């Protein structure tokens, strides 16, 4: 009746529920707090299991409705026990029913709706349980054909075969919840630091990395290009008149925005047409990138990178203890200590030249011989982290010729102010640099590479109010590998894309 009154007229609506009086100020568009209405009705909407497990119902219970998937069924002569999970947390809710509820469609994996009363539980290991008045199977599941079995631990290699179903396993559901919390934690870090979130384009005409590992974007139908050519009166080979690609980085666009907003970041998908099938590479992955204006030296940027590892990780540890416990117990035993060392240690700094000297002293142990002027291989990165006692290490001042054109030249004219952050398990986690803000130096380098015509807009940023600035990028999936100890990058992303595989 309260809702009926509210929809008829605007103004103050009064309703009495039990001993409590509720008031709503209803504007021309209806706005009502439905939590209040739930108190006076039974089975209004389905409750989430994570809410119920942390609640303290009275002795006579609370009527409610729950929906989820069955994790186990145990039918006894006088009682039926179900474990139910809706994905909101890793812990199951125990449902107590009557034997006649054990119908044939009720099995592991089936989706059910349960109505009943939430009561305090007398059983050890659980605070509440749901006593069912009614149970309905919404979606049956043939447990014999279902690829995952009750009470059986499946390897990540096995679950990877079923990308459409693996979210139903405990470990991957936990991963997805951790991934969600980590995403929120990273956004919070930047927002608290006063950064502006920028939506950089997915389609770009620039190759930021200069490696040529690009996916080109064109209409699937040649008819579209023909129609565009007819309308414009000139023949075109490209939809955008120039070759366009899926982005490999949002850095260049961020530099545009940093020249006006000072501190900006992007968190979005990037694409690399790499042929690698290794444990650290994907064709589509997420990148966290940031640009800072008015920097003084490399340390300004590295301090932000170090904080961006530590603060979000601390928030994830605090908000996902149950899901992290699953990983640290069953997937990567002992990895919690690795993460604690990352959080409590000052990250080490060393130059590229110092790193090469360390590697040369152990060159007999490497497949690829370390040489000054060559990029670091994964085995080199792993050795440097081990050499530093498992603490993340910044390698700075790389040779000019192995870094992109935008990295700022150092005074020796041989190295640039570029830096990588190497971390346990994954090797390179971040890449960053000071950007070349000096017009003449940047112009000379672009001329040498034959890129001046394509990057006149980039040179304009130096012509009009240029300031010292720098930035970095972090692979989000590698970050998850780092804090969880997951060996393969395909196990930390919902739908992995790699050569020969684009499922779903």
C-alpha positions in Angstrom: 0.0 0.0 0.0 2.9 2.3 0.7 4.2 1.9 -2.9 0.7 2.4 -4.2 0.4 5.7 -2.4 3.9 6.8 -3.6 3.1 6.2 -7.2 -0.1 8.2 -7.1 1.3 11.5 -5.8 4.5 13.3 -5.0 5.1 14.5 -1.5 5.7 12.9 1.9 4.5 9.2 2.1 4.1 7.7 5.5 3.8 4.0 6.2 3.6 2.1 9.5 5.4 -1.3 9.8 5.0 -2.9 13.2 6.1 -0.4 15.8 8.2 1.6 13.4 7.1 4.5 11.4 8.8 5.0 8.0 8.8 8.2 6.0 9.7 8.8 2.3 10.1 12.0 0.5 8.9 11.0 -2.9 9.8 13.4 -5.8 8.2 13.3 -9.2 10.2 10.2 -9.9 9.7 7.5 -7.3 12.6 6.8 -4.9 12.0 4.4 -2.1 14.4 2.5 0.2 13.4 -1.1 -0.5 15.4 -2.4 2.5 12.7 -1.0 4.7 10.0 -2.8 2.7 11.8 -6.1 3.1 11.3 -6.0 6.8 7.6 -6.5 6.5 7.4 -9.0 3.7 8.6 -12.6 3.2 10.6 -13.8 0.3 10.7 -10.4 -1.5 14.1 -10.8 -3.2 16.9 -13.2 -3.1 19.6 -12.5 -0.5 23.3 -12.9 -1.2 25.1 -15.6 0.7 28.0 -13.4 1.8 25.5 -11.1 3.6 23.8 -14.1 5.3 27.0 -15.6 6.6 28.0 -12.4 8.4 24.5 -11.8 9.8 23.2 -12.7 13.3 19.5 -13.8 13.0 17.3 -14.1 16.0 16.5 -17.4 17.6 13.2 -17.7 15.8 14.9 -17.0 12.4 14.4 -14.6 9.5 12.3 -15.6 6.4 14.2 -15.2 3.2 15.0 -16.5 -0.3 18.3 -17.7 -1.6 19.4 -18.7 -5.1 22.6 -20.4 -6.1 24.3 -23.6 -7.3 24.5 -26.8 -5.3 28.0 -27.8 -4.2 27.0 -30.9 -2.3 23.9 -33.0 -1.5 23.7 -35.3 1.5 20.3 -37.1 2.0 19.7 -38.9 5.2 16.6 -40.8 6.4 15.1 -37.8 8.3 16.9 -34.8 6.9 18.5 -33.4 3.7 21.7 -31.3 3.8 22.7 -29.0 0.9 25.7 -26.8 0.5 24.8 -23.8 -1.6 27.0 -21.1 -3.3 26.0 -18.1 -5.3 29.5 -16.8 -6.2 29.4 -13.9 -3.8 32.0 -15.5 -1.5 33.9 -18.8 -1.2 32.0 -20.2 1.8 28.9 -22.3 1.2 25.6 -21.8 3.0 24.2 -25.0 4.6 20.6 -25.6 3.8 18.6 -28.1 5.9 15.6 -29.6 4.3 13.3 -32.6 4.4 13.9 -35.9 2.7 11.0 -35.3 0.2 13.0 -32.4 -1.2 15.6 -34.7 -2.6 14.1 -34.9 -6.1 16.0 -36.5 -9.0 17.0 -33.1 -10.6 18.8 -32.1 -7.3 22.4 -32.8 -7.9 25.9 -31.2 -7.8 26.0 -28.2 -10.1 22.2 -27.7 -10.3 20.8 -24.2 -9.8 18.2 -23.9 -7.1 15.9 -21.5 -5.3 15.3 -22.0 -1.6 12.8 -20.3 0.6 13.0 -20.7 4.3 14.2 -19.3 7.6 17.8 -18.3 8.4 18.6 -19.6 11.9 21.6 -19.6 14.2 23.4 -22.9 13.7 24.4 -25.3 16.4 27.0 -27.0 14.2 30.7 -26.2 14.5 32.3 -24.2 11.7 29.2 -22.3 10.8 27.2 -19.5 12.4 24.0 -19.7 10.5 22.0 -22.2 8.4 18.9 -22.0 6.2 16.0 -24.2 7.1 14.1 -24.8 3.9 10.3 -24.5 3.5 10.5 -24.8 -0.3 13.1 -25.9 -2.7 12.9 -25.5 -6.5 15.4 -26.7 -9.1 15.7 -23.8 -11.6 18.3 -25.4 -13.8 19.2 -29.1 -13.6 22.8 -30.3 -14.1 23.8 -33.8 -15.3 26.6 -34.3 -12.7 28.0 -37.3 -14.6 28.6 -35.3 -17.8 29.6 -32.1 -16.0 33.4 -31.8 -16.3 33.9 -30.8 -12.7 33.2 -33.2 -9.9 32.2 -32.7 -6.3 34.9 -32.9 -3.7 37.6 -33.2 -6.3 40.4 -30.7 -6.8 41.0 -29.9 -10.5 44.3 -28.6 -11.8 44.4 -25.2 -13.5 45.6 -26.9 -16.6 42.4 -29.0 -16.6 40.0 -26.2 -15.9 41.6 -24.1 -18.7 40.0 -26.5 -21.2 36.5 -25.2 -20.2 36.6 -21.4 -20.3 32.8 -21.3 -20.3 32.5 -23.3 -17.1 35.7 -22.8 -15.1 34.1 -19.9 -13.1 32.1 -22.6 -11.4 35.3 -24.0 -9.7 36.3 -22.7 -6.3 39.8 -21.5 -7.4 38.7 -19.6 -10.5 35.7 -18.0 -8.8 38.1 -16.8 -6.0 40.5 -15.5 -8.7 37.7 -13.4 -10.3 36.7 -11.9 -6.9 40.3 -11.1 -6.2 40.7 -9.6 -9.7 37.6 -7.4 -9.0 39.0 -6.2 -5.7 42.4 -5.5 -7.2 40.8 -3.4 -9.9 39.0 -1.3 -7.4 42.1 -1.0 -5.2 44.1 0.4 -8.1 41.5 2.9 -9.1 41.3 4.0 -5.4 45.0 4.4 -5.3 45.0 6.8 -8.3 41.9 8.6 -7.2 43.3 9.2 -3.7 46.5 10.6 -5.3 44.5 13.1 -7.4 45.0 11.4 -10.8 42.4 11.9 -13.5 41.1 8.7 -15.1 41.3 8.9 -18.9 39.5 6.7 -21.5 42.2 6.3 -24.2 41.1 4.9 -27.5 41.2 1.1 -28.3 41.7 1.9 -32.0 44.9 3.9 -32.7 47.1 4.9 -35.7 50.2 4.9 -33.5 52.6 2.1 -32.6 53.7 3.2 -29.2 56.1 0.4 -28.6 57.6 0.5 -32.1 57.8 -3.3 -32.2 55.4 -3.8 -35.1 53.4 -6.4 -33.1 50.0 -4.9 -34.1 46.5 -6.1 -34.9 45.3 -4.1 -37.9 41.7 -2.9 -37.9 39.6 -2.8 -41.1 36.0 -3.6 -41.9 35.2 -7.2 -42.5 33.3 -6.4 -45.6 35.0 -4.7 -48.6 31.6 -3.2 -49.4 32.0 -0.6 -46.6 35.3 0.7 -48.1 33.7 0.9 -51.6 30.7 2.9 -50.2 33.1 5.3 -48.4 35.1 5.8 -51.5 32.0 6.6 -53.6 30.8 9.1 -51.0 34.1 10.9 -50.7 34.8 10.8 -54.4 38.3 9.3 -53.9 39.4 5.7 -53.5 40.5 4.7 -50.0 42.2 1.6 -48.8 41.5 2.2 -45.2 38.4 2.9 -43.2 40.1 5.8 -41.3 42.1 6.8 -44.4 45.3 5.7 -42.6 46.2 2.2 -41.2 44.6 1.7 -37.8 45.4 -0.8 -35.1 44.3 -2.2 -31.8 46.2 -0.2 -29.2 49.4 -1.6 -27.7 49.5 1.2 -25.1 47.6 4.3 -24.1 50.8 6.2 -23.2 51.0 8.6 -26.1 47.4 9.7 -25.5 48.0 10.0 -21.8 50.9 12.4 -22.5 48.5 14.6 -24.4 46.2 14.7 -21.3 49.1 15.1 -18.8 50.2 18.3 -20.6 46.9 19.8 -19.3 45.8 17.8 -16.3 49.3 17.0 -14.7 48.4 13.5 -13.4 46.4 11.0 -15.4 46.0 7.3 -15.7 44.3 4.6 -17.8 43.2 1.1 -16.9 42.2 -0.8 -20.0 42.8 -3.5 -22.6 45.8 -3.6 -24.8 46.7 -6.0 -27.7 50.0 -7.5 -29.0 50.3 -9.8 -32.0 53.0 -11.8 -30.4 53.6 -15.4 -31.5 54.7 -16.4 -28.0 52.8 -19.2 -26.2 54.8 -18.6 -23.0 53.5 -18.3 -19.4 53.9 -14.5 -19.3 52.3 -13.5 -22.7 48.8 -12.9 -24.0 47.5 -11.4 -27.2 44.9 -9.3 -25.1 45.6 -8.2 -21.6 45.0 -5.2 -19.3 47.4 -2.4 -18.7 47.6 0.2 -15.9 49.4 3.3 -17.2 50.1 6.7 -15.7 51.7 9.9 -16.7 53.1 12.6 -14.3 53.9 16.1 -15.3 56.6 18.3 -13.6 58.9 15.4 -12.7 62.4 16.2 -11.5 64.1 12.8 -12.0 63.5 9.0 -12.3 62.9 8.7 -8.6 59.7 10.7 -8.8 58.1 8.1 -11.0 59.7 5.0 -9.3 58.2 6.2 -6.0 54.7 6.1 -7.5 55.3 2.7 -9.0 56.5 1.3 -5.7 53.5 2.7 -3.9 51.2 1.4 -6.6 52.4 -2.1 -5.9 52.2 -1.9 -2.1 49.0 0.0 -1.3 46.6 -1.9 -3.6 48.1 -5.2 -2.5 47.5 -4.3 1.2 43.9 -3.5 0.3 43.4 -6.8 -1.5 44.9 -8.7 1.4 42.5 -7.0 3.8 39.4 -7.4 1.6 39.9 -11.0 0.3 41.4 -13.1 3.1 39.2 -16.1 2.4 40.0 -16.2 -1.4 43.7 -15.5 -0.9 43.9 -18.3 1.7 42.7 -20.7 -0.9 45.5 -19.7 -3.3 48.2 -19.6 -0.6 47.2 -23.1 0.7 46.4 -25.0 -2.5 47.8 -23.2 -5.5 51.0 -21.6 -4.3 51.9 -22.7 -0.8 54.3 -20.4 0.9 53.7 -17.5 -1.4 52.2 -15.3 1.3 55.7 -14.9 2.7 56.8 -13.7 -0.8 54.1 -11.1 -0.8 54.9 -10.0 2.8 58.5 -9.3 1.8 57.3 -7.2 -1.1 55.2 -5.1 1.2 57.7 -4.6 3.9 60.9 -4.1 1.9 62.2 -1.0 0.2 62.5 -1.8 -3.5 66.2 -2.0 -4.7 67.6 0.4 -7.3 70.4 -0.5 -9.7 71.5 0.7 -13.1 71.4 -1.5 -16.2 75.3 -1.4 -16.2 75.4 -2.7 -12.6 72.9 -5.4 -13.5 75.0 -6.6 -16.4 78.0 -6.9 -14.2 76.1 -9.1 -11.7 74.8 -11.3 -14.6 78.3 -11.6 -16.1 79.6 -13.0 -12.9 77.1 -15.9 -13.3 77.0 -16.1 -17.1 77.8 -19.8 -17.1 74.3 -20.4 -15.7 72.4 -18.7 -18.5 71.1 -19.9 -21.8 71.5 -16.3 -23.2 74.8 -14.6 -22.5 74.3 -11.2 -20.8 75.9 -8.4 -22.8 75.8 -4.6 -22.5 73.5 -3.3 -25.1 71.2 -6.3 -25.2 67.8 -6.5 -23.5 67.4 -8.6 -20.4 66.0 -12.1 -20.8 63.5 -13.7 -18.4 66.3 -15.8 -16.8 68.3 -12.7 -16.3 65.4 -10.9 -14.6 64.8 -13.9 -12.3 68.4 -14.0 -11.3 68.5 -10.3 -10.4 65.5 -10.7 -8.2 67.0 -13.7 -6.5 70.3 -11.9 -6.1 68.4 -9.1 -4.3 66.9 -11.6 -1.8 63.5 -11.8 -3.4 62.9 -8.1 -3.2 61.6 -6.3 -6.3 64.4 -4.4 -8.1 64.4 -1.3 -10.3 66.8 -1.5 -13.2 67.5 2.0 -14.5 69.4 3.8 -17.3 69.0 1.4 -20.2 71.0 1.7 -23.4 69.3 4.2 -25.8 68.9 1.7 -28.7 66.8 -0.8 -26.9 64.2 1.6 -25.6 61.5 3.5 -27.5 62.1 6.9 -29.1 60.3 8.9 -26.4 62.7 7.9 -23.5 64.7 10.9 -22.3 68.4 10.9 -23.2 70.9 10.9 -20.4 73.9 13.2 -20.4 76.2 10.3 -21.5 74.3 10.2 -24.8 74.4 6.3 -24.6 71.7 5.6 -22.1 68.2 6.9 -21.5 66.2 7.5 -18.3 64.2 4.3 -18.6 63.5 1.9 -15.8 61.9 -1.6 -15.4 60.6 -3.0 -12.2 61.5 -6.7 -11.8 59.4 -8.7 -9.3 59.4 -12.3 -8.0 57.7 -15.0 -10.1 57.0 -12.7 -13.1 60.2 -10.8 -13.9 59.4 -7.5 -15.6 56.2 -6.1 -14.0 56.5 -2.4 -14.9 58.2 -0.5 -17.6 58.6 3.3 -17.4 60.7 6.3 -18.3 61.1 10.0 -18.2 59.8 11.3 -21.5 61.9 13.4 -23.8 60.6 16.9 -23.3 63.3 18.8 -25.3 62.1 19.6 -28.7 65.4 19.6 -30.5 66.5 16.3 -29.1 63.2 14.6 -29.8 63.1 16.1 -33.3 66.6 14.7 -34.0 65.6 11.2 -32.9 62.4 11.1 -34.9 64.2 12.3 -38.0 66.7 9.5 -37.6 63.9 7.0 -37.3 61.9 8.5 -40.2 58.9 9.2 -38.0 58.8 13.0 -38.0 55.8 13.3 -40.3 53.7 10.8 -38.3 54.5 12.5 -35.0 54.1 16.2 -35.7 51.4 16.3 -33.1 53.8 14.8 -30.5 56.3 17.5 -31.3 53.6 20.1 -30.8 53.4 19.1 -27.2 57.0 20.2 -26.9 56.5 23.4 -28.8 53.7 24.7 -26.6 54.3 24.7 -22.9 56.5 21.5 -22.6 57.4 20.4 -19.1 59.5 17.5 -17.7 57.3 14.5 -17.4 57.4 10.7 -17.1 55.2 7.7 -16.8 54.9 3.9 -16.6 52.8 0.9 -17.5 52.0 -2.2 -15.5 50.6 -5.5 -16.9 47.6 -6.2 -14.6 47.7 -9.9 -15.2 51.3 -10.1 -14.3 50.5 -8.2 -11.1 48.0 -10.9 -10.3 50.5 -13.6 -11.0 52.9 -11.8 -8.7 50.6 -11.5 -5.7 49.0 -14.9 -6.1 51.9 -17.0 -7.2 50.0 -18.4 -10.2 52.5 -19.7 -12.8 50.5 -19.3 -16.0 49.1 -15.9 -17.1 46.1 -17.7 -18.7 44.9 -18.6 -15.3 44.4 -15.0 -14.1 42.2 -13.6 -16.9 38.6 -14.6 -17.6 39.0 -15.3 -21.4 42.6 -15.7 -22.5 43.6 -14.8 -26.0 46.7 -16.2 -27.6 47.9 -17.6 -30.9 45.5 -20.3 -32.3 43.0 -19.6 -29.5 40.1 -17.0 -29.4 37.4 -19.1 -27.7 34.1 -17.4 -26.7 
